[in-house]
Amino acid sequence: MWEYTQAVHDHFLHPHNAGPLKDANAVGEVGSLACGDALRLYLKISDAGVIEKAGFETFGCASAIASSSVLTDIVIGMPVDEALKLTNKDIVERLGGLPKEKMHCSVMGQEALEAAIRNWRGEPPVPHAQEIGKLVCKCFGVTDAQIIRTIRENNLTTVEEVTDYTKAGGGCGECLDKIAEILATELGKKKAERAVQATAKPALTNVQRMQAVMRVIAQDVTADLSTGEAVELVDVDGLRVTLAITSQKQEALRQKIEALFREKIEDGIVVEAR
């Protein structure tokens, strides 16, 4: 028997925003009855792109109902651009956790939200089996693209975890070897990334970054300015550098300086002009 948090119990027994939304202008559907779990998410999105209402219909277990219920609570009042940043981890955190065997329910909520927003934007739906990538699990229609994304977003390290989060491999089991290959490739990439990070030069302190900015301005920027142009340092706050730029082509000069700073000082620097 799985152990559920009080939040899961509450959302299962007393789900919020359950049922279809009559004035919805966005609908996202994921899963299928054949797979055992299905979710239809309804959203009412304003002209300004804010989610005003949400509703859902779910066929599935307690975790599926609870995940759908808490998802509607999370997104109401949220701009769609912010809603698209939500991951299944946000759903799980709001519920206080889910059994590992039920993590796919939170992933289903994330996918339904993305599908509904695509629907609102007039973009074509992306059924699981037709998503970019190759079909891996025929039983549940899961592609390699979905598996890779879930591995990366949730830091999965075992085939069992992949099955818990995506249901892939939970049917006939014929795809387990392919899942293992995908997982091994992703873990190899992470190992390589950690090695690169370990050998990368340490991040600059704010004082060091400011000194470097002043040096590049003096040695590289000022010498290349046209008559009537001027560049002065206003502030350095982390990777954000604020400059007073006097030029008829201020934006072009700002972009040029930003590229120069990223090349000579630190990748990721953003230059703001005043």
C-alpha positions in Angstrom: 0.0 0.0 0.0 1.4 3.4 -1.0 1.7 6.1 1.6 0.1 9.4 0.6 0.6 12.9 2.1 -2.2 14.7 3.7 -2.3 17.1 0.8 -2.8 14.2 -1.7 -5.6 12.8 0.5 -7.3 16.2 0.6 -7.1 16.9 -3.1 -8.2 13.3 -3.9 -11.2 13.4 -1.6 -12.1 17.0 -2.2 -10.6 17.9 -5.6 -10.5 21.6 -6.6 -11.9 22.9 -9.9 -13.1 19.4 -10.9 -15.3 19.1 -14.0 -15.4 20.7 -17.4 -15.1 24.5 -17.8 -18.0 25.8 -19.9 -16.2 29.0 -21.0 -12.8 27.5 -21.5 -10.8 28.7 -24.5 -8.0 26.2 -24.1 -8.1 22.5 -23.7 -5.2 20.0 -23.3 -5.6 16.3 -23.4 -2.9 13.7 -22.5 -2.8 10.0 -21.7 -5.5 7.5 -22.8 -8.0 5.2 -21.2 -6.1 2.2 -22.7 -3.0 3.3 -20.7 -5.0 3.6 -17.5 -4.5 7.4 -17.0 -6.0 10.3 -18.9 -6.4 14.0 -18.2 -8.3 16.7 -19.9 -7.4 20.2 -18.6 -9.6 23.2 -19.3 -8.3 26.8 -19.1 -9.9 30.2 -19.5 -7.2 32.6 -20.6 -7.7 36.3 -20.9 -6.7 38.4 -23.9 -3.7 39.6 -21.8 -2.5 36.0 -21.5 -3.5 35.4 -17.9 -5.1 32.1 -16.8 -8.3 33.2 -15.1 -10.0 29.8 -14.6 -9.1 26.1 -14.7 -10.9 22.9 -14.6 -10.1 19.2 -15.2 -11.5 15.7 -15.9 -9.2 12.9 -14.9 -9.5 9.1 -15.3 -6.9 7.5 -13.0 -5.8 6.9 -9.5 -5.7 9.1 -6.4 -2.3 10.6 -7.4 -3.7 11.5 -10.9 -6.7 13.3 -9.4 -4.6 15.1 -6.7 -2.0 16.1 -9.3 -4.7 17.6 -11.6 -6.5 19.3 -8.7 -3.3 21.0 -7.3 -2.2 22.0 -10.9 -5.4 24.0 -11.3 -4.7 25.8 -8.0 -1.2 26.6 -9.1 -2.0 28.1 -12.5 -5.0 30.2 -11.8 -3.9 33.8 -11.9 -0.6 33.0 -13.6 0.5 34.4 -17.0 0.9 31.7 -19.6 4.6 32.4 -20.1 5.1 31.7 -16.4 2.9 28.7 -16.5 5.0 27.1 -19.2 8.0 27.2 -16.8 6.2 24.9 -14.4 7.6 21.4 -14.2 6.2 18.2 -12.7 8.4 18.9 -9.7 6.3 22.0 -8.8 3.2 19.8 -8.7 4.9 17.2 -6.5 6.3 19.8 -4.2 2.9 21.4 -3.7 1.5 17.9 -2.8 4.3 17.2 -0.4 5.6 14.3 -2.4 4.2 11.3 -4.4 5.1 7.7 -4.3 7.8 7.0 -6.8 5.5 4.6 -8.7 3.1 7.5 -9.2 5.4 10.2 -10.4 4.1 9.8 -13.9 0.9 11.5 -12.7 2.7 14.8 -12.1 4.4 14.5 -15.5 0.9 14.0 -17.1 -0.2 17.3 -15.4 2.7 19.2 -16.8 2.1 17.8 -20.3 -1.6 18.6 -20.2 -0.8 22.2 -19.2 1.6 22.6 -22.2 -1.0 21.0 -24.5 -3.7 23.4 -23.4 -1.5 26.5 -23.9 -0.6 25.2 -27.4 -4.3 24.9 -28.1 -4.9 28.5 -26.9 -2.2 29.8 -29.1 -3.6 28.0 -32.1 -0.7 25.6 -32.4 -1.4 22.0 -33.4 -1.7 19.4 -30.7 1.3 17.2 -30.2 0.1 13.7 -29.4 2.7 11.7 -27.4 3.3 9.1 -30.1 3.9 11.8 -32.7 6.0 14.1 -30.6 9.5 15.0 -32.0 11.5 11.8 -31.6 11.1 8.1 -32.0 8.5 5.9 -30.4 10.2 3.8 -27.7 7.3 2.4 -25.6 4.5 1.1 -27.8 2.3 0.1 -24.8 2.1 3.7 -23.5 3.1 5.7 -26.6 6.2 7.3 -25.0 8.9 8.7 -27.3 12.7 9.0 -26.7 12.1 12.8 -26.6 9.8 12.5 -23.6 12.1 10.1 -21.9 15.2 12.4 -22.4 13.3 15.4 -21.2 12.0 13.6 -18.0 15.5 12.3 -17.3 17.0 15.8 -17.5 14.3 17.6 -15.6 14.2 15.1 -12.7 17.8 13.9 -12.6 16.8 10.3 -13.1 19.5 7.6 -12.8 17.8 4.2 -13.2 15.5 2.5 -15.7 13.0 1.9 -12.8 12.8 5.7 -12.2 12.2 6.3 -15.9 9.2 3.9 -15.7 7.9 5.5 -12.6 7.9 8.9 -14.2 6.8 8.1 -17.8 5.3 4.6 -17.5 7.6 3.6 -20.4 8.6 0.0 -19.9 5.7 -0.7 -17.6 3.8 -2.9 -20.1 5.3 -5.7 -22.1 8.9 -4.7 -21.1 10.3 -5.0 -24.7 11.5 -1.4 -24.6 13.5 -1.7 -21.4 16.8 -2.2 -23.2 16.2 0.9 -25.3 15.4 2.9 -22.2 18.6 1.7 -20.7 20.5 2.9 -23.7 18.9 6.4 -23.6 19.6 6.6 -19.9 23.3 5.6 -20.3 23.8 8.2 -23.0 22.2 11.0 -20.8 24.3 10.0 -17.8 27.4 10.0 -19.9 26.6 13.5 -21.0 26.1 14.7 -17.4 29.4 13.1 -16.5 31.2 14.9 -19.3 29.5 18.2 -18.3 30.6 17.8 -14.7 34.2 17.2 -15.9 34.1 20.4 -18.0 32.7 22.4 -15.1 35.4 21.0 -12.8 38.1 22.3 -15.2 36.5 25.6 -16.0 38.0 28.7 -14.6 36.3 29.9 -11.4 33.6 32.6 -11.6 34.8 36.2 -11.0 33.9 38.1 -7.9 31.9 41.3 -8.5 35.1 43.4 -7.8 37.1 41.3 -10.3 34.4 41.6 -12.9 34.2 45.4 -12.4 38.0 45.7 -12.8 37.9 43.6 -16.0 35.0 45.7 -17.4 36.9 48.9 -16.8 40.0 47.4 -18.4 38.2 46.3 -21.5 36.5 49.7 -21.9 39.8 51.5 -21.6 41.8 49.1 -23.9 39.3 48.0 -26.4 36.0 50.0 -26.4 37.2 53.6 -26.1 39.8 53.2 -28.9 37.1 52.1 -31.3 34.5 54.8 -30.7 33.5 57.3 -33.3 33.5 61.1 -32.9 30.7 62.1 -30.5 30.4 58.7 -28.9 31.2 57.9 -25.3 30.9 54.9 -23.0 31.1 55.1 -19.2 30.6 52.4 -16.5 27.6 53.0 -14.3 27.3 49.8 -12.3 28.2 46.1 -12.2 25.8 43.8 -10.4 26.7 40.2 -11.0 26.5 39.5 -14.7 24.5 42.6 -15.3 26.7 45.6 -16.5 25.1 49.0 -16.8 26.8 51.5 -19.1 26.1 55.1 -20.0 26.3 55.0 -23.8 26.3 58.1 -25.9 25.8 57.2 -29.6 23.2 57.6 -32.4 23.5 53.9 -32.8 23.2 53.1 -29.1 21.7 49.6 -29.5 24.2 48.4 -32.1 27.1 49.7 -29.9 25.5 48.0 -26.8 25.4 44.7 -28.6 29.0 45.0 -29.8 30.2 45.8 -26.3 28.2 42.9 -24.8 29.8 40.5 -27.2 33.2 41.9 -26.4 32.7 41.5 -22.7 31.5 37.9 -23.1 34.6 37.1 -25.2 37.2 38.8 -23.0 35.7 38.6 -19.5 32.9 36.1 -18.8 30.2 34.3 -20.8 26.7 35.3 -19.8 27.4 39.0 -19.2 24.4 41.2 -20.1 24.9 44.9 -20.9 22.2 47.4 -20.2 22.4 50.9 -21.7 21.4 54.2 -20.2 
